[in-house]
Amino acid sequence: MYQYDDYDRALVTERVAQFRDQVARYQAGQLSEDEFLPLRLQNGLYLQKHAYMLRVAIPYGVLSAKQLRALAHVGDTFDKGYGHFTTRQNIQFNWVKLPEVPDLLAYLAEHDMHAIQTSGNVVRNVTTEAFAGVADDEVYDPRIFAEIIRQWSTINPEFLFLPRKFKIAVSASEEDRAAVRIHDVGLYLFRDEAGELFFKVMVGGGLGRTPFLSQVLNEKLPWQDLLTYLEAVLRVFNRYGRRDSKYKARIKILVSTLGIEAFRADVEQEFQQIPKEINRITDSELSRIASQFLPAVYQSLGETDLEFATHLQNNSAFSDWYDLNVRPHKVSGYRSVVISTKFPNNIPGDVTSDQMRGIATIAEQYGFGEIRVTHEQNLVLPDIPKSALLAVWTQLNELGLGLANHALLSDMIVCPGASYCNLATAHSFPVAEQVVQAFTLQEQQEIGSVSMNLSGCINSCAHHHIANIGMLGLNKSKTDHYQITLGGRQGMDSRLGKVLGPAIAEAELPNAIRTLFDVYRKYREVDESFIQTVDRLGLEPFKEALYPEAQV
């Protein structure tokens, strides 16, 4: 993982001192609430329904075991003994006290962490996939470019007061596991026929009130020009983005309004005006950043392991977990492990301080002391020898984290909803739990791979628009209802789900979801996944089953 240098530490330490002074002045009445608001937001501090919430940055989702233990300490010392991992690969602490936040940030700085630009109208935490650097289908480690973008965008004075927040994602694999197409700017790294690296630049993605998938802005951008091109995009957004309405201020609205061709022309004109030598990424700079990612020292392990095969054959629970939660690795004899944080064992994304410490110990004992955060709110141990998987699974079970459900319906992405968030119009956690409890694990395995996401409001923090089955919480007549969308998907062929009909009352939602799966099981063909059946049949059979009264 990336190693902080003296410049990184100086920047973060100075920012802590600045915010400590800002908090003191606010508490002394020298800063008004309106004056303090943008200052705290740029340091990741929200005021939610019950308390302040601090969002801590986990750049591109990578943590060391030492850092995870530090987050466990934060949970115990400044919160209620847990943290909540988000779809932005960050972690949130929901019960912090304002006077203690400067000390909390100072403690994070001691462990090479911060909360800078995790909120506000700035370039947010740059994300990539949780298997970056170990995936067997990637062309280059995307974390290196994500780090370059992070350094360039952090406290960049030109982009600290954008019309609205700005999110960037990077993918470098054959399969897009970073949800690139729902970002303001998405970057696909690829090699051409000569083996040279280029970026395919996407722009204008975003969910929320008006969801859009990104469009192609540049088919083949040389990697050396990445920062200059991003600066051109941000300059155009800064100049023309709407500032009169936060609902129309995202770059997706600007791209939609202008049209992609006009937007591309404006970006190209700006790109040509920026002196290329200012932001050009050189070979030496790329090597410098790459050198900060300490490589793992892998052993020479073979794929054949008779003892491991015996464990799989004799332990069906372990075999199920291996099939669902273990992913391939680019190095022979190693695997990546997905740690589920989901129901019924955990609230999605919530991990206790004791669990964090346990995961850190496992990462050190069997891996290289590294942990990843996924945008599905799970955790990943990226480098585990195949021979150690049974021991890892056993210890995860002791922590309550050995659930075999990756990509099953209980592996739901769920936002905090009305339990914490001021913006939420309906509850999320308890309702999602009711849906999951309606299905046994055996039923889930029989249904197979499916994505289900539930958002407590239109802002779509749980990405319900791109789920195979999306659920959006609405408040109707002071009771929670849930609008169901069907057919969404993430990836290079991303698609937005379509609304099936009127919102369903909370009490009826589990049966409604069961109805959708009953249709799937009735009409699916051999080896056909849920989304493949939806693609083949269309929405009508599902709509007819869910709303039979509308067919009369």
C-alpha positions in Angstrom: 0.0 0.0 0.0 1.0 3.6 -0.4 3.5 4.9 2.2 3.2 8.5 3.5 6.2 10.8 3.0 7.2 13.9 5.0 5.1 16.1 2.7 1.9 14.0 3.3 2.4 14.1 7.1 3.1 17.8 7.2 0.0 18.6 5.1 -2.3 16.5 7.3 -0.8 17.8 10.6 -1.2 21.4 9.5 -4.8 20.7 8.5 -5.6 19.3 11.9 -4.1 22.5 13.5 -6.3 24.7 11.3 -9.4 22.8 12.1 -8.7 22.8 15.8 -8.5 26.6 15.6 -11.8 26.7 13.6 -13.6 24.6 16.1 -12.4 26.8 19.0 -13.5 29.9 17.2 -16.9 28.4 16.4 -17.5 27.3 20.0 -16.4 30.8 21.2 -19.0 32.4 19.0 -16.5 34.0 16.6 -17.7 31.9 13.7 -21.4 31.7 12.8 -23.1 28.4 11.9 -23.1 29.4 8.2 -19.4 30.3 8.4 -18.4 27.1 10.1 -20.5 24.8 7.9 -18.1 24.7 4.8 -15.1 24.5 7.1 -16.4 21.4 8.9 -17.7 19.8 5.7 -14.3 20.0 4.0 -13.0 18.1 7.1 -15.6 15.4 6.7 -17.8 16.5 9.7 -21.6 16.3 9.3 -24.3 17.2 11.7 -26.8 14.3 11.5 -30.0 13.4 13.2 -28.6 12.5 16.6 -25.0 13.7 16.7 -22.0 14.8 14.6 -20.7 12.2 12.1 -17.1 12.1 10.9 -16.3 10.5 7.6 -12.7 9.3 7.5 -10.9 9.0 4.1 -9.6 5.6 3.1 -8.0 6.5 -0.3 -9.0 3.9 -2.9 -10.1 1.7 -0.1 -6.7 0.5 1.2 -5.9 0.1 4.9 -2.9 -1.4 6.8 -3.5 -3.6 9.8 -2.1 -0.8 12.0 -4.6 1.7 10.5 -7.5 -0.7 11.0 -6.5 -1.0 14.7 -6.3 2.8 14.9 -9.9 3.0 13.5 -10.9 0.4 16.2 -9.4 2.7 18.8 -11.4 5.6 17.4 -14.6 3.6 17.6 -13.9 2.8 21.3 -12.6 6.2 22.3 -14.7 8.7 20.3 -17.8 6.7 19.2 -19.8 3.7 20.4 -17.5 0.9 19.6 -18.0 0.5 15.9 -17.6 2.2 12.5 -19.6 2.1 9.3 -17.9 1.4 6.0 -19.5 3.2 3.0 -20.0 2.8 -0.7 -17.3 5.4 -1.2 -14.7 3.1 0.4 -14.6 5.3 3.5 -15.6 4.8 7.1 -18.0 6.9 9.2 -18.2 7.4 12.9 -21.8 8.4 13.8 -21.6 9.5 17.4 -18.6 11.9 17.7 -18.6 15.0 19.9 -17.6 18.3 18.3 -15.0 19.3 21.1 -13.3 15.9 20.7 -13.0 16.0 16.9 -9.7 17.8 16.7 -8.1 15.2 19.0 -9.7 12.5 16.9 -8.2 14.0 13.7 -4.8 14.4 15.4 -4.9 10.7 16.4 -5.7 9.7 12.8 -2.8 11.9 11.5 -0.4 9.9 13.7 -1.5 6.8 11.8 -1.3 8.4 8.3 -5.1 9.0 8.0 -7.3 12.1 7.7 -10.8 13.3 6.8 -9.8 15.9 4.2 -12.3 16.4 1.3 -14.6 13.5 2.4 -17.4 16.1 2.1 -18.1 19.5 0.5 -18.1 20.7 -3.1 -14.7 19.3 -3.8 -13.0 16.4 -5.5 -13.9 13.5 -3.2 -12.1 10.3 -2.3 -10.8 8.7 -5.5 -12.1 5.1 -5.7 -11.1 2.0 -7.5 -11.8 -1.7 -7.1 -11.0 -3.7 -3.9 -8.9 -6.2 -5.9 -6.6 -3.6 -7.4 -3.0 -4.9 -7.7 -4.0 -8.6 -7.2 -6.7 -9.1 -9.8 -5.8 -11.6 -12.5 -7.5 -9.6 -15.2 -6.0 -6.1 -14.7 -3.6 -4.4 -17.1 -2.0 -2.1 -14.5 -2.4 -1.3 -10.8 -5.1 1.4 -10.8 -4.1 2.5 -7.3 -1.0 4.2 -8.6 -3.1 6.6 -10.8 -5.7 7.0 -8.1 -2.9 8.2 -5.8 -1.6 10.6 -8.4 -5.1 12.1 -8.7 -5.4 12.2 -4.9 -2.2 14.2 -4.5 -3.1 16.5 -7.4 -6.7 17.2 -6.2 -6.1 17.5 -2.4 -6.5 21.2 -1.4 -6.1 22.2 -5.0 -7.2 25.9 -4.7 -9.0 26.0 -8.0 -11.3 23.1 -7.1 -12.2 23.7 -3.5 -15.5 25.5 -4.3 -17.0 23.6 -7.2 -20.6 23.9 -8.1 -21.2 20.5 -6.4 -19.2 17.5 -5.2 -17.1 15.6 -7.7 -16.3 11.9 -7.7 -13.7 10.0 -9.8 -13.3 6.3 -10.2 -10.5 4.3 -11.9 -10.7 0.7 -13.3 -7.9 -1.2 -15.0 -9.5 -4.6 -15.4 -11.4 -6.5 -18.0 -14.4 -6.4 -15.6 -15.4 -3.1 -14.1 -15.7 -3.7 -10.4 -15.5 0.0 -9.4 -18.9 1.1 -10.7 -17.1 3.6 -13.0 -20.1 4.6 -15.0 -22.0 6.2 -12.1 -19.2 8.7 -11.4 -18.7 12.3 -12.5 -15.6 11.2 -14.2 -14.8 7.5 -14.8 -11.4 6.3 -16.1 -10.9 2.9 -17.8 -7.2 2.1 -18.1 -6.3 -0.1 -21.0 -3.4 -1.2 -23.3 -3.6 -0.7 -27.1 -2.3 -3.3 -29.6 1.3 -2.0 -29.1 1.0 -2.5 -25.3 0.9 1.2 -24.5 -1.3 2.5 -21.6 -4.2 4.8 -22.3 -7.3 6.0 -20.6 -10.9 5.9 -21.8 -12.5 8.9 -20.1 -16.2 8.8 -19.2 -18.1 11.8 -17.9 -21.5 12.8 -16.5 -22.4 9.8 -14.5 -24.3 10.0 -11.2 -27.4 8.7 -9.4 -29.7 10.5 -7.0 -32.8 12.5 -8.1 -31.8 12.4 -11.8 -29.7 9.3 -12.5 -27.4 9.2 -15.5 -24.8 6.8 -16.7 -21.6 8.4 -17.9 -20.8 8.9 -21.6 -17.5 8.6 -23.5 -15.6 11.9 -23.5 -12.2 10.7 -24.8 -11.7 7.2 -26.3 -7.9 7.2 -26.0 -6.1 9.6 -23.7 -2.4 9.2 -23.2 -1.8 8.5 -19.5 0.8 11.3 -19.4 -2.0 13.8 -20.1 -4.4 12.6 -17.4 -4.1 15.4 -14.9 -4.1 18.1 -17.6 -7.3 16.6 -19.1 -9.0 16.3 -15.7 -8.1 19.9 -15.0 -9.8 20.9 -18.3 -12.9 19.0 -17.3 -13.0 20.6 -13.9 -12.5 24.1 -15.3 -15.4 23.7 -17.7 -17.5 22.4 -14.8 -16.4 25.2 -12.5 -17.2 27.8 -15.2 -20.6 26.5 -16.4 -22.0 24.3 -13.6 -25.3 25.4 -12.1 -24.9 27.1 -8.7 -28.5 28.2 -8.3 -29.8 24.8 -7.4 -28.0 21.9 -5.7 -30.2 19.5 -7.5 -29.0 20.8 -10.9 -25.4 21.5 -9.9 -23.8 18.1 -10.7 -21.7 17.7 -13.9 -24.2 15.1 -15.1 -26.8 17.9 -15.6 -24.3 20.1 -17.4 -23.3 17.3 -19.8 -27.0 16.5 -20.4 -27.9 20.1 -21.0 -25.0 20.9 -23.3 -24.9 17.5 -25.0 -21.7 15.4 -25.0 -20.4 16.8 -28.3 -20.6 20.4 -27.1 -19.2 19.5 -23.7 -16.3 17.6 -25.4 -15.5 20.7 -27.5 -15.3 22.9 -24.5 -13.1 20.5 -22.7 -10.8 20.1 -25.7 -10.5 23.9 -26.1 -9.6 24.2 -22.4 -7.2 21.3 -22.7 -5.3 23.0 -25.5 -4.9 26.2 -23.5 -3.3 24.6 -20.4 0.5 24.4 -20.7 1.1 20.6 -20.9 4.3 20.7 -18.9 2.5 21.9 -15.7 0.6 18.7 -15.0 2.2 16.2 -17.3 2.9 12.9 -15.6 6.4 11.8 -16.5 7.9 8.3 -16.4 10.0 9.3 -13.4 6.9 10.7 -11.5 4.9 7.5 -12.3 7.9 5.4 -11.0 8.1 7.6 -7.8 4.5 7.0 -6.9 4.7 3.4 -7.8 7.7 3.0 -5.5 5.6 4.2 -2.6 3.4 1.0 -2.9 5.5 -1.6 -1.2 5.2 -4.8 -3.1 4.2 -8.0 -1.4 6.8 -10.7 -1.2 5.0 -13.7 -2.5 6.2 -17.3 -1.9 6.4 -19.8 -4.6 3.2 -21.7 -4.0 1.6 -24.3 -6.3 -2.1 -24.6 -7.0 -2.2 -28.3 -6.1 -2.9 -28.8 -2.4 -4.3 -32.2 -1.4 -5.0 -31.3 2.2 -7.0 -28.2 1.1 -9.0 -30.3 -1.4 -9.8 -32.7 1.5 -11.1 -29.8 3.6 -13.4 -28.7 0.7 -14.7 -32.2 0.3 -15.4 -32.9 4.0 -16.6 -29.5 5.1 -19.7 -28.3 3.1 -19.9 -25.0 5.0 -16.3 -24.2 4.3 -16.8 -25.3 0.7 -19.8 -22.9 0.3 -17.8 -20.0 1.7 -14.9 -20.8 -0.6 -17.2 -20.9 -3.6 -18.9 -17.6 -2.8 -16.4 -15.4 -0.8 -13.0 -16.4 -2.3 -11.7 -14.7 -5.4 -8.9 -15.6 -7.8 -5.5 -14.0 -7.5 -2.8 -13.1 -10.1 -0.2 -15.1 -8.1 -0.4 -18.9 -8.1 -1.3 -20.4 -4.7 -2.9 -17.2 -3.4 -6.5 -16.0 -3.1 -8.4 -12.9 -2.1 -11.1 -13.2 0.6 -14.3 -11.2 0.8 -15.4 -10.6 4.3 -19.2 -10.1 4.5 -20.4 -7.3 6.8 -24.1 -8.1 6.1 -27.2 -9.6 7.5 -28.0 -11.7 9.4 -24.8 -11.4 11.4 -24.1 -7.7 11.0 -25.8 -4.4 9.9 -24.4 -3.8 6.4 -21.2 -1.8 6.6 -21.1 -1.8 10.4 -18.0 -3.4 11.9 -17.3 -3.4 15.7 -13.9 -2.3 17.1 -13.3 -5.8 18.3 -14.0 -7.2 14.8 -11.6 -4.6 13.3 -8.8 -5.7 15.6 -9.6 -9.3 14.8 -9.4 -8.7 11.0 -6.1 -6.8 11.5 -4.7 -9.8 13.3 -5.8 -12.2 10.5 -4.3 -9.9 7.8 -1.0 -9.9 9.6 -1.0 -13.6 10.5 -1.9 -14.9 7.0 -1.4 -12.1 4.6 0.8 -9.0 4.3 -1.1 -6.8 6.8 -3.4 -5.2 4.3 -7.2 -4.8 4.1 -9.4 -3.4 1.4 -12.8 -1.7 1.6 -15.3 -2.5 -1.2 -18.0 -0.2 -2.6 -20.4 -2.9 -1.6 -19.6 -2.2 2.1 -17.6 -5.4 2.5 -13.9 -5.9 3.4 -11.3 -7.9 1.5 -8.1 -9.7 2.6 -6.2 -9.4 -0.8 -3.3 -11.9 -0.3 -4.1 -15.1 1.5 -2.3 -18.4 0.7 -4.8 -21.0 -0.3 -3.5 -23.4 2.3 -4.5 -20.8 5.0 -8.1 -20.3 3.9 -9.6 -22.8 6.4 -7.8 -21.1 9.3 -8.9 -17.7 8.0 -12.5 -18.8 7.7 -12.5 -20.4 11.2 -11.2 -17.2 12.7 -13.7 -15.0 10.8 -16.5 -17.2 12.1 -15.3 -16.6 15.6 -15.6 -12.8 14.8 -19.1 -13.3 13.4 -17.7 -12.4 9.9 -17.6 -15.8 8.2 -20.9 -15.6 6.4 -20.9 -17.3 3.0 -23.1 -14.9 1.0 -21.0 -12.8 -1.3 -23.2 -11.7 -4.3 -26.3 -13.4 -2.9 -29.4 -11.4 -2.1 -28.4 -10.9 1.6 -25.2 -9.2 0.4 -27.3 -6.0 0.1 -25.9 -2.5 -0.1 -27.9 -0.5 2.4 -27.5 3.2 3.5 -28.0 4.3 7.1 -31.4 5.7 6.2 -33.7 7.4 8.8 -31.8 5.7 11.6 -29.1 8.4 11.3 -29.4 10.6 8.2 -31.3 13.9 8.1 -32.0 13.5 4.4 -33.6 10.1 4.6 -37.3 9.8 3.9 -37.6 6.2 5.1 -35.8 3.6 7.2 -33.2 1.3 5.6 -31.4 -1.1 8.0 -34.5 -2.6 9.7 -36.4 -3.0 6.5 -33.5 -4.6 4.7 -33.2 -7.0 7.6 -36.8 -8.0 7.2 -36.3 -8.7 3.5 -33.2 -10.9 4.2 -34.9 -12.8 7.0 -37.6 -13.8 4.6 -35.2 -16.1 2.8 -33.1 -19.0 4.2 -29.5 -19.2 3.2 -30.4 -22.4 1.2 -33.0 -20.4 -0.7 -30.4 -17.6 -1.4 -27.9 -20.1 -2.7 -30.6 -21.7 -4.9 -31.5 -18.2 -6.3 -27.8 -17.5 -6.9 -26.0 -14.3 -7.9 -28.1 -11.1 -7.7 -27.6 -7.5 -6.5 -30.2 -5.9 -4.2 -29.7 -2.4 -2.9 -31.8 -0.3 -0.6 -31.6 3.5 -0.3 -33.5 5.5 2.4 -33.9 8.5 0.1 -33.6 9.7 -3.5 -29.9 10.5 -3.1 -29.2 6.9 -3.8 -26.2 6.4 -1.4 -26.9 2.7 -1.7 -26.8 2.8 -5.5 -30.2 1.3 -5.8 -30.5 2.5 -9.4 -27.9 0.1 -10.7 -29.0 -3.0 -8.6 -30.7 -5.9 -10.3 -33.4 -5.2 -7.7 -33.4 -1.6 -6.3 -35.5 -0.4 -3.4 -36.1 3.3 -2.7 -37.6 4.4 0.6 -40.4 7.0 0.4 -42.7 8.4 3.0 -46.4 8.2 2.1 -49.0 9.3 4.6 -46.4 9.2 7.3 -45.6 5.6 6.7 -42.6 4.0 4.9 -43.1 2.7 1.4 -40.6 1.3 -1.1 -40.4 1.9 -4.8 -39.0 -1.1 -6.6 -36.8 -0.9 -9.7 -35.8 -3.9 -11.8 -33.0 -4.6 -14.3 -30.2 -2.4 -13.1 -26.6 -3.5 -13.3 -23.1 -2.1 -12.8 -20.0 -2.7 -14.9 -19.0 -1.6 -18.4 -22.5 -2.5 -19.6 -24.1 -0.6 -16.7 -27.9 0.0 -16.9 -30.3 1.9 -14.7 -33.2 -0.1 -13.3 -36.8 0.8 -14.2 -39.6 1.4 -11.8 -42.1 -1.5 -11.7 -45.1 0.3 -10.3 -46.4 2.1 -7.2 -44.4 2.0 -4.0 -44.9 -1.0 -1.7 -45.7 -0.7 2.0 -42.9 -1.7 4.4 -44.9 -4.7 5.7 -45.4 -6.0 2.2 -41.9 -5.6 0.9 -40.5 -9.0 1.8 -43.4 -10.7 0.0 -43.0 -8.4 -2.9 -39.3 -9.4 -3.3 -40.2 -13.1 -2.9 -42.7 -12.6 -5.8 -40.0 -11.3 -8.1 -37.8 -14.4 -7.3 -40.8 -16.7 -7.8 -41.1 -15.4 -11.3 -37.4 -15.9 -11.9 -37.5 -19.5 -10.6 -40.5 -20.2 -12.7 -39.1 -19.0 -16.0 -35.3 -19.2 -15.8 -33.4 -21.4 -18.1 -30.5 -23.7 -17.2 -27.6 -21.8 -15.6 -29.3 -18.5 -16.2 -28.8 -15.8 -13.5 -31.5 -13.5 -12.3 -30.4 -10.5 -14.4 -30.1 -12.7 -17.5 -33.7 -13.9 -17.0 -34.8 -10.3 -16.6 -33.0 -9.3 -19.8 -34.6 -12.2 -21.7 -38.2 -11.8 -20.4 -38.3 -8.0 -19.9 -40.2 -6.4 -17.1 -43.8 -7.4 -17.8 -43.9 -10.9 -16.2 -42.5 -9.4 -13.0 -44.8 -6.4 -13.1 -47.8 -8.7 -13.7 -46.9 -10.9 -10.7 -46.3 -7.9 -8.4 -49.3 -5.9 -9.4 -52.0 -8.4 -10.4 -54.8 -6.0 -9.7 -53.5 -3.7 -12.4 -53.9 -6.4 -15.0 -57.7 -6.7 -14.4 
